[in-house]
Amino acid sequence: MYGVPARTMTVAAVAVLALLVGLSVVAVPSVSDPVGGPTDTRPDSGADAMQVDGVTGDGVRVAVLDPTGFDADDAAYADSVAETRSFGSGSTPNAGDGHGTRSVREVAAVAPNASLYLAEFDGEAGYGRAMAWAVRQDVDVVVVPAAFHGTPGGGQSLVANVTERAIARDVVVVAAAGNTARGTYRGTYDRVRNGALVVEGGVRNYLRGDGDVVRAWVSWDGSGLGASYALELYRVTPDGPRLVARSVPYEGDRSPNARLNVRVESGTHFLVVRGPDSPTGATVRVTSSTHALQHVTVRGSLVSPADAEGAIAVGAWNQRLGRLAAYSASGPTTDGRRGVDVVAPARATDGFRGTSVAAARAGGVAALVRAVDPNATPESVERYLEATARDVGPAGPDVRTGGGRLRPERAVAAAIDDTANATTSGRSIAERYQRSGTTQARV
């Protein structure tokens, strides 16, 4: 499709840094946002209504876990903050107007009377400690507007395992699907040239997008007979390609992976996947959180913890154009689940955008549902959101848009109706809104 990359990267210096964690915030897409997918732009009546019949989240506890920290004194939600903690090197109360703070604003805009528990964390270990702390606080909903990219996307990572344990404790977990639909490539290591994976006829996968830092991961499954793989980053020069950096293996996760975090100078760059000289049959996934790739595999670009079984994975909806955002990550998971559950508007009034925004808003709606029915299980809350969503993709639930575009008013109204009728949570809504499949349905 591409002979040469369409854009170049402008930078100042070169430095290679080994990533200690595979974590990235996912709110702001790293490339421009032309969109694809559904084209229906008709507005929904009441689709953006947030509080319904006086439901504002009273009595509900919502935790937000984010690696960038929070400003606990932010005027948009300061009165709702019950507790803040830091499971890393940062200082949670003084994070300023960053990713975590903006994510919490979106939660508070939807559920203004919910009590907020804010936890900053570093890496997989920090995430586990933060999630365990949230469970101990007896929270109803956990919102995770962050992503761990160095996993195959099947829910087998330590992060996914931690998330599933929280869900088993009756906690609703709402996670960002990721902004990686155009930054993911998945292939089988069966076509090899000089110890490199052949990608669409060659071994080069050019980076697209401007940015002076390249963050990328390569992960693989266990079918490669114990082989390991690496990413190499090259810069095109008049004298030929020049190696800029090589990924560093990360041993702290259940899923084997290696990572790049490098500042680059101006020019054209590409990635190469290195491995054994002979085919192994392993499934290899390359993910960049900073750049689009020349060769992409949109299906299966979902990130962790959104790939955890039982988590509500939320994709990004471009409300202005009435379409799925092209960067919004897609299912299915590698173990055959659909992956994405719903999509939600992904741009805040201050310009903050991405699947983090969508997840924060969906997390607020989940809090409203639990305010109506405190006994609603995570599965029931998920069903309310999905079954009342507006179908915006192919007919029925699909791997890119899930059950459709989130409709807060209808989700909460359905919970109110069920509670008033003393119906088992989530059961009657499944009967009234006959939709094929659920989040965990196999594809």
C-alpha positions in Angstrom: 0.0 0.0 0.0 2.8 2.4 0.8 6.1 2.7 -1.0 7.5 5.2 1.6 6.0 6.5 4.8 3.6 9.4 4.4 5.0 11.6 7.2 8.2 12.1 9.0 9.2 12.7 12.6 10.7 15.9 13.8 13.0 15.7 16.9 16.1 17.0 18.6 18.3 14.3 20.0 18.9 10.6 20.2 18.8 8.6 23.5 17.8 5.0 24.2 15.9 4.2 27.4 14.9 0.7 28.5 11.3 0.7 29.6 10.8 -0.5 33.1 7.0 -0.9 32.5 4.7 -1.4 29.6 2.3 1.3 30.6 0.9 4.2 28.6 -1.9 6.6 29.2 -4.3 6.3 26.3 -6.4 9.4 26.2 -4.8 11.4 23.4 -4.3 9.7 20.1 -0.8 10.1 18.8 -1.8 10.7 15.2 -4.6 12.7 13.5 -8.1 11.4 13.7 -9.6 10.7 10.4 -12.3 8.2 11.1 -13.8 5.2 9.4 -16.7 2.9 10.0 -20.4 3.8 10.5 -21.5 7.0 8.9 -24.9 7.6 10.6 -24.8 11.0 12.2 -28.4 11.3 13.4 -28.5 12.4 17.0 -30.2 10.3 19.7 -32.9 11.9 21.7 -31.5 12.3 25.2 -28.4 10.3 24.2 -26.1 12.7 26.1 -28.2 13.1 29.2 -26.1 12.2 32.1 -28.3 12.3 35.2 -31.7 10.6 35.0 -34.6 11.2 37.4 -32.3 12.7 39.9 -29.7 9.8 39.8 -26.3 11.4 40.4 -24.3 8.6 41.9 -25.2 9.1 45.6 -23.8 6.3 47.8 -21.5 4.9 45.1 -17.8 4.6 45.4 -15.7 5.0 42.2 -12.0 4.5 42.0 -9.9 5.9 39.2 -6.5 4.3 38.6 -4.0 6.3 36.5 -0.2 6.4 36.2 0.0 10.2 35.9 -1.6 11.0 39.2 -4.3 13.6 40.1 -5.0 17.0 41.3 -7.2 16.2 44.4 -8.1 19.9 44.7 -9.4 20.3 41.2 -12.6 22.4 41.4 -14.6 19.9 39.1 -14.5 17.2 41.7 -12.6 18.2 44.9 -15.7 17.9 47.1 -16.2 14.3 46.0 -12.7 13.0 46.8 -12.8 10.5 49.6 -9.1 9.4 49.5 -6.0 9.5 47.3 -3.1 7.1 47.3 0.1 6.7 45.3 1.6 3.3 44.5 4.6 4.6 42.8 7.1 7.4 42.8 4.8 10.3 42.1 2.8 12.6 44.4 -0.9 12.1 43.7 -2.3 15.3 45.2 -0.1 17.6 43.1 -0.3 16.1 39.6 -1.8 19.2 38.0 -4.0 19.4 34.9 -2.8 16.1 33.5 -4.3 12.8 32.1 -5.5 11.5 35.4 -7.1 14.8 36.5 -8.9 15.1 33.2 -10.1 11.6 33.3 -11.6 12.1 36.8 -13.4 15.2 35.5 -15.2 13.1 33.0 -16.3 10.6 35.6 -17.5 13.4 37.9 -19.4 15.1 35.1 -21.5 12.0 34.7 -21.8 10.9 38.4 -21.2 14.2 40.4 -22.3 12.8 43.7 -20.2 9.6 43.6 -17.4 9.3 46.2 -14.0 9.3 44.4 -11.0 7.1 45.3 -7.9 8.1 43.3 -4.8 5.9 43.0 -1.7 6.7 41.0 0.5 3.7 40.2 3.7 2.7 38.4 3.9 -0.5 36.3 2.3 -3.9 36.7 3.2 -4.2 40.4 1.8 -0.7 41.1 -1.3 -1.5 39.3 -1.9 -4.6 41.3 -1.4 -2.8 44.5 -3.7 0.0 43.4 -6.4 -2.4 42.4 -6.1 -4.3 45.7 -6.4 -1.0 47.6 -9.5 -0.1 45.6 -11.1 -3.4 46.4 -10.4 -3.0 50.1 -12.1 0.4 50.0 -15.2 -1.5 48.9 -15.6 0.5 45.7 -18.4 -0.2 43.3 -16.7 0.8 40.1 -13.0 1.1 39.0 -12.2 3.2 36.0 -8.8 2.5 34.2 -8.0 5.1 31.5 -4.6 3.5 30.9 -3.1 0.7 28.9 -0.4 -2.0 29.1 0.7 -2.6 25.5 3.2 -5.5 25.8 0.7 -8.3 25.9 -0.8 -10.5 23.1 -4.3 -9.2 23.9 -6.0 -12.4 25.2 -6.4 -11.6 28.9 -3.4 -13.8 30.0 -1.3 -11.0 31.4 -0.7 -10.3 35.1 -2.6 -7.0 34.6 -5.6 -8.9 33.2 -5.4 -11.4 36.1 -5.5 -8.7 38.7 -8.4 -7.1 37.0 -10.4 -10.4 36.8 -9.8 -11.0 40.5 -11.3 -7.6 41.3 -14.4 -8.4 39.1 -14.8 -11.7 41.0 -15.1 -9.5 44.1 -18.1 -7.8 42.6 -16.3 -4.7 41.4 -17.3 -3.3 38.0 -14.1 -2.5 36.0 -14.4 -0.1 33.1 -11.3 0.2 30.9 -10.1 2.1 27.9 -10.0 -0.1 24.7 -6.8 1.7 23.6 -5.8 4.1 20.8 -3.8 1.5 19.0 -6.0 0.4 16.1 -3.5 2.0 13.6 -0.4 1.2 15.7 -0.8 -2.6 15.9 0.5 -5.3 13.6 0.0 -9.0 14.3 1.6 -11.8 12.3 2.9 -15.3 12.4 6.6 -15.9 12.5 6.5 -18.2 9.5 8.0 -16.1 6.8 11.5 -15.2 7.7 14.3 -13.3 5.9 17.7 -13.1 7.4 16.3 -13.5 10.9 13.6 -11.0 10.5 9.8 -11.3 10.1 8.5 -10.7 6.6 5.7 -8.1 6.7 3.7 -7.7 3.5 6.6 -8.6 1.2 9.4 -6.9 3.1 10.8 -6.7 6.7 10.3 -3.0 7.2 7.2 -1.5 8.9 7.5 2.3 8.6 6.3 4.6 11.3 3.7 7.2 10.4 3.2 10.4 12.4 5.2 13.2 14.0 6.8 12.7 17.3 10.2 12.9 18.9 9.7 9.8 21.0 9.0 6.3 19.8 7.4 3.8 22.2 6.8 0.3 20.8 6.4 -3.2 22.1 6.8 -6.7 20.6 5.0 -9.5 22.4 4.6 -13.2 21.4 2.8 -16.3 22.5 4.3 -19.6 23.7 4.0 -21.5 20.4 7.5 -20.5 19.3 9.3 -23.3 21.2 10.9 -20.9 23.7 12.2 -18.4 21.1 12.5 -14.7 21.8 12.0 -11.7 19.6 13.1 -8.1 19.5 12.2 -4.8 17.8 14.8 -2.9 16.0 14.3 0.8 15.1 16.1 2.1 12.0 16.5 5.6 10.5 16.7 6.0 6.8 19.9 7.9 5.8 21.6 8.7 2.5 24.1 5.9 3.3 21.4 3.4 4.0 19.4 2.4 7.1 21.0 3.1 10.4 20.1 1.2 13.6 18.9 3.6 16.2 17.7 1.3 19.0 16.9 -2.3 19.9 14.2 -3.3 22.4 14.9 -4.5 25.9 13.3 -7.7 27.2 10.9 -7.3 30.0 10.8 -10.2 32.5 8.2 -8.9 34.9 5.0 -10.0 33.1 3.5 -13.3 32.4 3.4 -12.5 28.7 6.9 -12.4 27.1 7.7 -9.1 25.5 10.4 -6.5 24.7 10.1 -2.8 24.6 11.5 0.4 23.0 11.4 3.9 24.4 13.7 6.1 22.4 14.0 9.8 21.5 14.7 10.1 17.8 16.0 12.8 15.5 14.3 14.1 12.4 13.8 11.6 9.6 12.1 8.5 8.3 12.0 5.5 10.6 10.9 1.9 10.4 10.7 -1.1 12.7 12.0 -4.6 12.1 11.0 -7.7 14.1 14.1 -9.9 14.8 13.9 -13.5 15.8 15.3 -17.0 14.9 16.6 -17.6 11.4 14.0 -20.3 10.9 10.2 -20.0 11.2 8.7 -20.8 14.6 5.0 -20.4 14.1 4.7 -18.0 17.0 2.1 -15.3 16.9 3.9 -12.0 17.2 2.3 -8.6 17.9 3.9 -5.2 17.5 2.2 -2.2 19.1 3.2 1.5 19.1 1.5 3.9 21.4 3.1 6.9 19.8 2.9 6.3 16.0 0.7 4.7 13.4 2.3 1.9 11.4 2.5 1.4 7.6 1.2 -2.1 7.9 -1.5 -2.6 10.5 -3.8 -5.3 11.9 -6.8 -3.5 13.3 -8.5 -6.7 14.5 -7.0 -7.8 17.8 -5.5 -4.4 18.7 -7.3 -4.3 22.1 -5.0 -3.5 25.1 -4.8 -4.7 28.7 -6.6 -4.4 31.1 -9.5 -4.0 28.6 -8.9 -7.5 27.4 -9.6 -9.0 30.9 -12.6 -11.3 31.0 -15.5 -9.4 32.5 -14.1 -5.9 32.1 -16.2 -3.4 30.3 -14.0 -2.3 27.3 -14.9 1.1 25.9 -14.0 2.3 22.5 -13.9 5.9 21.1 -16.8 7.5 19.2 -16.1 10.6 17.1 -19.3 12.5 18.1 -18.7 15.4 15.7 -18.6 13.1 12.6 -20.9 10.4 14.0 -18.4 7.6 13.4 -16.0 5.3 15.2 -12.7 7.0 15.8 -10.1 5.3 13.5 -7.6 5.0 16.3 -10.1 3.1 18.6 -8.7 -0.4 19.3 -10.6 -3.5 18.2 -11.3 -7.0 19.4 -11.4 -9.9 19.2 -9.2 -11.2 21.9 -6.8 -13.9 21.1 -8.9 -16.4 23.1 -12.0 -15.7 21.0 -14.0 -13.1 22.9 -15.5 -10.1 21.1 -13.5 -7.7 23.3 -15.1 -4.3 22.8 -18.3 -3.8 24.7 -19.5 -0.3 23.9 -18.2 3.0 22.4 -18.7 6.4 23.9 -18.0 10.0 22.9 -14.3 10.5 23.2 -13.7 14.3 23.1 -14.1 16.5 26.2 -14.9 20.2 26.0 -11.3 21.1 26.7 -10.0 19.1 23.8 -9.0 16.1 25.8 -9.8 13.1 23.6 -9.3 9.3 23.2 -10.6 6.1 24.6 -9.7 7.3 28.1 -12.4 9.9 27.8 -14.8 7.3 26.6 -14.0 4.9 29.4 -14.3 7.6 32.0 -17.8 8.6 30.8 -18.9 4.9 30.6 -17.5 4.4 34.1 -19.7 7.3 35.3 -22.7 5.7 33.8 -21.8 2.4 35.5 -21.8 4.3 38.7 -25.3 5.6 38.0 -26.6 2.1 37.4 -25.1 0.9 40.6 -26.6 3.9 42.4 -30.0 2.7 41.2 -29.3 -1.0 41.9 -26.5 -1.5 44.5 -26.9 -5.3 44.0 -26.3 -5.2 40.3 -23.5 -7.6 39.4 -20.6 -6.5 37.1 -22.2 -8.7 34.4 -25.6 -7.0 34.9 -24.1 -3.5 34.8 -22.3 -4.5 31.6 -25.6 -5.8 30.2 -27.4 -2.5 31.0 -24.8 -0.5 29.1 -24.7 -2.9 26.1 -28.4 -3.7 25.7 -29.5 -0.1 25.7 -26.6 1.1 23.4 -27.4 2.3 19.9 -26.1 -0.1 17.3 -23.7 1.8 15.1 -21.6 -0.8 13.4 -22.6 -3.9 11.4 -26.0 -5.2 12.6 -25.7 -6.6 16.0 -22.6 -6.6 18.4 -19.3 -6.5 16.6 -15.6 -6.5 17.5 -15.0 -2.8 16.8 -18.1 -1.1 18.3 -19.4 -3.8 20.6 -23.0 -3.3 21.5 -23.0 0.2 20.1 -22.9 3.8 21.2 -23.5 4.3 24.9 -26.8 5.9 25.8 -26.6 6.9 29.5 -30.3 7.9 29.8 -31.6 4.6 28.6 -29.2 2.5 30.6 -30.1 4.2 33.8 -33.8 4.3 33.0 -33.7 0.5 32.3 -32.1 0.0 35.7 -34.8 2.1 37.4 -37.6 0.2 35.7 -36.1 -3.2 36.7 -35.7 -2.0 40.3 -39.2 -0.6 40.4 -40.5 -3.9 39.1 -38.4 -5.9 41.7 -36.9 -7.9 38.8 -33.7 -9.7 39.1 -31.0 -7.2 38.0 -30.2 -7.3 34.4 -32.5 -10.2 33.5 -35.5 -8.3 32.2 -33.4 -5.9 30.2 -32.0 -8.9 28.3 -35.6 -9.9 27.5 -36.7 -6.4 26.5 -33.8 -5.6 24.4 -33.2 -8.7 22.3 -29.6 -8.3 21.1 -27.4 -11.2 19.9 -24.4 -11.9 22.1 -22.8 -10.3 25.1 -19.3 -8.9 25.8 -17.8 -12.3 26.5 -19.6 -14.0 23.6 -17.2 -15.9 21.4 -16.7 -14.6 17.9 
